[in-house]
Amino acid sequence: MGPVPAASADTRAGAGSAPALASLPRSALCPTPEAPPGTGSRISPADADGLVRAHNEARREAVEKYHPGLAVVSVRWDPKLACDAQAWADDPASSAGGTLHHSGFEARGRQGENLLNSYPGPARPLIAVDPGVRYSWMAEKPAFDADGNAPVNDTNYHVWGHYSQMVWMSSASPTTAIGCGVREGVPVSGNTGWILVCRYAPAGNRIGERAIPPGGAVAPPANSWNARAQVATDAVGDPATMVTPNQQHVFYRSEGGTLKHLFWDAGQNRVFADDWNQKAGAAADVAGNPATMVWPGQQHVFYRSTAGTVRHLFWDAGQNRVFAEDWSRMAGVAADVAGDPATMVTPGQQHVFYRSTAGTVRHLFWDAGQNRVFADDWNQKAGAAADVAGNPATMVWPGQQHVFYRSTAGTVRHLFWDAGQNRVYAEDWSRMGRVAADATDDPATLVWPNQQHVFYRSEDGAIKHLFWDAPANRVFSQ
């Protein structure tokens, strides 16, 4: 049988398939032979990048779980698919009656299709791929895993079809391209909200096929730390590192949603492994990549939890024990973490910065003197726009704290707190360095005598460099 479209997702009622509307006209494909410039739709470049990255990370996780050693088939953004998706998002038929309706499979050129709606606005397309949102496509992963990557049939794809379309790598027809469209001001369950339409080519959810080709577990590569510590290859995110006297440490998110720890001890010349969530008696709730911090007699790791909070695990040498706490709850702030945290240590304080769901740089810090966690919003304090598109990077400077991030416009933005004036300032280094708005990923920072440096990946795949020189008090680019 040919491809079967994935079930639509009514965000207030959970996953379910909505009937096609025969009585309403359809605009299931792009009205022009060529896609418009840019992303091809009303999806911003930052959201397009985020959607692609989330799909590819989900695919990497699925391969590690169901077929270790299999080459991951990544997806790329296709502006023509995005234009096709936008056409259906713009058609009243897609949101008629406040529910979701698929376009006809043949009418949309046999593309796969995932739908999501929500209210109120503005539209936040990345909700669809956030595992911490109960009605997201990624929230179907536990049900998919419960079925063990089962072959698609006429029933099970209604339960986890969005997720399986995201990770579809069937050897017969792996999905390799995605494109999405979004429209605000549509009816949603008696309210006014927005709709997201994503299209996939080739389409997934083919009856009788599995999303991930089956394969047995393989031994860890001989030259890996997993092999040296004799533990499974279960990493699904990016690692974070830490150096302590005579030891090297690596932390990562495991398939089971816990923070795993590998460390090499110089005295024994051996790699050891443990699970910090398990050792702290904490839930398996790691949703992103960790960030580390060294403190006298302690090792600290911070991460975004599945509930959208900043969670904190730390090992205390004196007690030889791992402790767990929730900094968002301790500071009395909302569960609004949308990306991976970045850390900073200043005298008597520990700092964590993150992108909030509102698109701002939020700041949590523990003050040793008061033994308390405080919170503030640096975009708000600087009077800057809520334009954060990625994860922040930090830098400590005498009398100042600095944070850099990629903006939704593709520029490198800079927020810094000055101790003398006790104030947060904002500026745009791309504009100051007279370079194009071409940042496509998270920045990395470097401190040099009398200089501050930021590196990032540009749209053309180059490593771009911006730096501020103190004697000249100017930002340069190279």
N, C-alpha and C positions, 0 to 999 in steps of 0.2 A: 504494500500500500504506500502511497505517496506521503509527503510530509503532512503532518497535522498541526495546525496552529496552536500555540500555547493558550491556556485559559487566561481570560481577563481577570484583573484583580480589583474588585470593589474594595477600596481601602477601609471602609467602615464595617464591612461584613466578612472580610477575609477573601480567600481565593474562591473563584467560581466562574463558570462559563456563562456568558450572556448570549442570547440568541441574536443572530444577524437580523437587521431590519430590512425587510423587502420593500417597504413602502417609501423609504427615504432615498434621495439621490446620494451617490458616493463619489468622493474624490480620493481615490486610493493611491494615486501615483502623482509624481511631480508634474505640474502642468507644462513644463518646458523640457526639451530634450537634454539640456545641460543644467546642472544644479547651480543655484546662485553662488556668488563668491562667499568665502568664509567657510563656516561649518555646513552651509547648505540649508540651514533652518534657523529658527529663533533660539536654538541652544547656543549658549556662549562658548567661546573656545575653552574657557576654564572648565565648564561643566562637561564639554565633550571629552576633554582630556581625563577628567575624573571618572566618567562613565567607562571609557576604554580601560583605564587602569584597574578599576574595580572588576570588570569582566575578566581581565587577564589574571588578576590575583586569584579570583574564584576558580579559574581554570587550572592554575598552578596548584592550588590546594586540592582540587578534585583529583588531579593526576597523582599527587603524592599519596593520596589515600587509597585510590583504586587501581593504580598501575604505576608504581614507582619505577623510575627509569625511562618512562615513555616521554618522548619529546612533546613539549606543550605546543599546541597550535594556537597562536595568539590571534586576537582580532584587531583590526584597524578601523579607524573612522572613515566612512564612505559618505561624502557630501550628497551623492545622488540618493542613497538610501535615506539620508536625513531629510532631503527634500520630499521624498515619497512619504515618510512618516509625518512630516509637517502638513502635507496635504490632507491626510486623514485626521490629524488633530484639529485642523481648521474646519473640517466638515461637521456640521451640527449632528449628523448621524452618529458620530463616535461617542457623543455625550447625551444623546436624546433621553429624556426622562430622568436625568440625573444619574444614570448608570453607565457602564462601559459596554461598548459594542465593537466587535471586530469588523474590519473590512473583509470582503470576500477574498478567499485564498487565491483564486485565479485573477480577480480584479486587481490585486496588489502584486501581480507578477510572481506568485508562488514564493513570496518572501515570508520568513517567520515574523511574528508580531507579538510583542509584549505591551500591555497597557497598564497604566496606573493612574488613579486620580486621587485628589485630596482637597481639603479646604481648611482654612481660608488661604488666600494668596499671601505674598507672591509665590510663584512657582519655585520649587526646590527639587530639581530633577534627581539629585544625588540621593534623595530619600529612597528611591527605588532600589538602590544597591547598598543600603546601609543595613547590616544584619541586626542592628539594635532597634530598628523600627519594625513593629510587629506585623505590619501589612506590606513590607517590602518584598521584592522578589527574592532577596537573599535570605529572608526569614523562612523560606520554604526548605532551606538546606537540611535542617534536622529531619524533616519528613522524607526527603530524598535519601538521606543516609540511613534512616530506619528501614527503607526498602532496599538498601544495599546496591544502589546503581542498577536497579532492575530494568529489564527491557520495557520500553514504553508500550502501554496498552490503552484501550479506550477509556479506562477509568483513572489510572494513577497519574496521568499527566494533568488532570484537573486539580490535583493536590500539590504537585511540585513542578508543574510545567514551565513556569517562568524561570526558575532556577536551572532546570535542565537545559532550557534554551540558552541561558547565559553560558553554560559550560559545555555546550554540545561539541564534542570532538569525535563523534562516531567515525570510524575509519571509512565508511561508505560516503559520507558527506559532511565533513567538519565545517562548522560555521567559521568564516574567516573575516567577515565585515559586518559592522553595525552602523546605524545612523538613527538619530532620534529627533523628534520634534515636540514642541510644547506649546500649549495655548492656555492663556488665563481667561477668567471671566466666563467659565462654562458652568452649567448646573451640575452639582454634585450632592446627591442625597438630600435634596431640599434646601441646599445652600449654594453659594457661589464660590467656586474654587478653580482648579486647573487640571489639565490632563497631560500626561506624558505618553507618547507613542514611540516605541523603538522597533526598528525593522532589522532583520537578520538575513544574511545570504552566505551560503545556502541555508535554507530553513532547517531547523532542528525538529526534535520530537517526532521522528519517523517511527511508526508503529513497528514493534519487533526488534528495534535497535536499542543499544545502551548509549547513554550520553558519553561515557568514557569506555573505550575498548577495554575489556577485562584483561588482567594480567596478574601474575603472582608477585608477591613481595620479593624484593631483591636485597642482597646484603649491602650495607653501607659501603661506599667506595673506600678502598684500603687506605687512601691518603687523607681521609676525612677525620675530623674530631669525633664524629659519631662512632666511627669504627674504633678509634682509640679508647673511647669511653664505653664501648660495647652497648650502645643504645640505638634505638630505631632512628631512621631518617624521617623525622616528623616535623621539620620546620616548614612553616607556611608564610612567614613574613621576613622582613629584613632584620638582621641582627643589630644589637647594640653592644659596645665593648666597654671595658673598664680595666685599668691597670692598678694593681696593689703590689706591695713589696713581694718580689719573687713569684708573682702569680699574674696570669693573663686570664681575663674573664670574657665570656660571650653569653648574651641573653637573647632569647628569641621566643616568638609565639609558636606554640605547638599545634598540631592538628586537633588535639583535645581542648584547645582554648586555654591552656595554662602557660605560665612563664617558665620555660626550661632554661637551665643554666649549665654551661660547660666551662670548666676552668682547668688550666694547665699549671701544675705546681713544679717550680724549678728544682726544688730539693729532691723530689721523687721522679722528675721527668715523666710525668704521667698526667693524662687527662681524666678528670672526674666529671660526673654528671649528677644533677638533682633537679627537682621540680619545686619551685618556690611557692606556687599556689598551694601545692599539696603540703609542703612543710609548714606553711602558715595557717593551714586549715581554712583557706579561702576558696571561694567558688571559682570554677573554671570559666572565667568571664573576660578573658583577654580578647579585645576586638581589633587592636592595631599593633603597630611596632613600638617597642619600648624605648625609653630614654634613661640613661644612667647618670649617677652622681656619686662621687666619692666624698665621704665625710670622716673625720677622725674616728677610727674604731668601728666604722659602719660602712656598708655598701647599700646604695639606694637605687631602686628601679621604679619608674613611673610608666603607666600605660592608660590608654582609653579602654574603659570597660564596655561590655555589651549594653549596659544601661546608659552609656553616654557620660559617665563620670570619670574624673581623674583618680585612678587607684594607685596605691603606693605600697610597695613591698620593700622591706629593708632587713638586712642581716646585721645583728649586733654582735661584735666579737666577744664582749664580756660575758654575754649569756649564751653565745653560740646558737642563736635561734633566729628564725625569720618571722617578722611581724607584718601584719597587713592593716591598712586603714584606707579610708576614702576621703581624699582632700576636698572634693566638691561638697560632700556632706558636712565635713568639719568647718568649712568656710561659709556654709549656709547658702550656696549658690545652686542654680539649676543644673540639671543633667544635660548640658549643652555642648559637649565635646564633639567636634566634627572631624578632627584629624589627630595626628600623632603629636605628643608633647615634645617640648624642648626644655632643657634644664640649664640652670645657672647657679653658681655658688658665689655668695658675697660674704664678707665677715659677719658671722652670727646669723646668717639667713640662707635658706634654700628656696630657689625659685623655679616655677614651672610655667611655661607659656604654651598656649594652644589656640587653634582656630575654633571659634564658637560656631554654633549653628546659625547665628545671625551674621556671620562673616567678619567678625572682629577678632583682634588678638586679646584673649582673656589671660589674666595673670593671677596665679595663686602663689603665695609665699608663706613659709613658716619662719617665724621670728623666734630665735632661741631664748631671748630674754623674757618674752611673754609666753613662750611655749604654746603658740597659737597660730592657726592658719588664717591668713587674710586673703581677700580677693578684690580685684579691680579690673577695669576694661580700658586698655591703653588706647584703642581707637577713640573711644568716648572721651577719655581724659585729654587727648590731643586735639579733639574736635575734628578728627579725620573720618573719612567715609568708611562704611562697613564694606570693605572691598578685598578681604583676604581670600585668596583662591587656593592656597596650599598650606603646607606646614611651615612654621617659623623656624628661624635659625638665630642663635643668640651669640652675644659677644660682651665680655666684661672689659671696661675701660676705666682708668682712674677717675673716681667720682661720678661715673656714669654706667648705665645698663642699656644695652642696645639689642634691638630685635629687627630682623630683616624678613621680608616675605614677598612672595609673588602676588601681585594684585590681580583682580579680575580683568584689568585692562592689559595685562602682560608686562607690567613694569616691575622693577625692584623697588619696593617701598621700605621705608626706614622709620622706626619709632625708637625714641631714646629718652630715658629719664635722667635728668641732671640733678645730682644731690644738692648742689649749691642753691638752686632755685626751686627744688622739690617740684618739678614740673615735667610732664611728658610732651615731647615735641614730635612732629611728623614731617617727613620730606620724601621726595621721589628721586632716587638716585639715577634712574634711567634718564629722566628729564635733565637732572643736573649734569650728568655725564654725556648728555647729547647723543644718546643712542636710541634705537628703535624700541618700541614696546614689544619685545620678542622673547621674553622669558617663558619657558614652557614647563618648568619643573621647580622644585624647591631649591632655594639658595644654600650655599655653604660659606662659612665665614672663616677669616684668618686674621690674627692680630700680628702686626709687625711694628718695630720701633717707629713711632710717629706716624703710623699708617693703619688704616682699617681696610680690609679687603673682603670682597664678596664675589663668588663665582657662581655661575648658573649655566644651564643648558639652554641654548637659543633654538628658535624654530628651525634653523637650518642644520641643527645637530652639532653646532660648534660650542666650545666652552668659552663663554664670555666672562670678562673680568672688569669689575668696577672697584675703584679704590679711592679713599679719601686721604689726602696728604695734609698733615697738621700744619707745617710751615706755610704752605700755600692756601690752606683752608678751602680746598676745592676738591671736587670729585672728578677723577679722570677715568677713562675707559681704554681698554686695549684687548 
